[in-house]
């Protein structure tokens, strides 16, 4: 988070079972923006590989 630049970066792990993982990322980004409208958010879809 860069408070001076009003930017935040997030890595989001979404299950491979979710049909539209990118949509989930966009929903998270929209929720963050709604809560903190002065900030710009970069949300990165990350993978969780486990057994």
N, C-alpha and C positions, 0 to 999 in steps of 0.2 A: 504494500500500500504506500502510495506517495501522496501524503496529505497536502503538500505544497502544490502539486500538479493536479490534485483531485482525480487520481487514477488508482485503480486496484486491479490486480491480476489474480485469477482463481483457476486452479486445476480442479476439474470435476470428474469423478469416477461414476460412470453409469453402467449398470449391468448390461451385458450383451443380450439378455432376454428382452430388453426394451426395444420395441420395433423402430422407433424414431429417436435415437439417442441425441441427435443434434437439436431436435425440438425441445428436449428436456434442458439442454444447455441454454437455449434461448429463453426458456421460461425462467430459469434461475437468474439469468442476466436481467430480464425484465423485472423480476422481484427485487433484485438488488438496486436497480435504478429507481424503482418506485420508492424504496426505503431511503435511498441516498441520492436524490436527484442531481446534486451538484457534482457527482462523481461519474467518471467513465469507467466501464468495466470491460476487461478482456477475459473471457471465459474460454478455457482450453479443455477440450474433451480428452481425458486421459484414459488409459487402459489399466485394468486390474486383472492381472493374470495370476490365478491361484489354482491350486489343485482341488 
